[in-house]
Amino acid sequence: VQLVESGGGSVQAGGSLKLSCVRSGYTYADYCMAWFRQAPGKEREEVALLDSDGLTTYTDSVKGRFTISHDKSKNTAYLQMDSLKPEDSAMYYCAAEEIPCMVGGGMAKKDDFGFWGQGTQVTVS
């Protein structure tokens, strides 16, 4: 399985970016695709998850501002980020795994995912 992210960059507060994640190498019927982020000195945290049925889950800090989506025909997941804040600055990673997106009553964590992209940097000033 390969995941390749793109779309990061620098933007002013209040601006928007759209990240893309192209996946190849697997065709699981049931899966979870996710976006995580990691700021310097901080743990990698889940941002948004989307399962094979199209159900989405967001961490509280991005609800109403970020949207995760998936174009199955292009094998590509997206993260539309609007109303960006400086605290959104981080390396953003795409992840995928053959698991439900909700694990133990909460969002799946980084240790639940075995497939990762290389990351794309988002900087908000």
Secondary structure, DSSP 4 states (H G I P E B T S, - for coil): -EEEEE--EEE-TT--EEEEEEEES---SS-EEEEEEE-TTS--EEEEEEETT--EEE-GGGTTTEEEEEEGGGTEEEEEE-S--GGG-EEEEEEEESS-SEETTEE--GGG--EE---EEEEE-
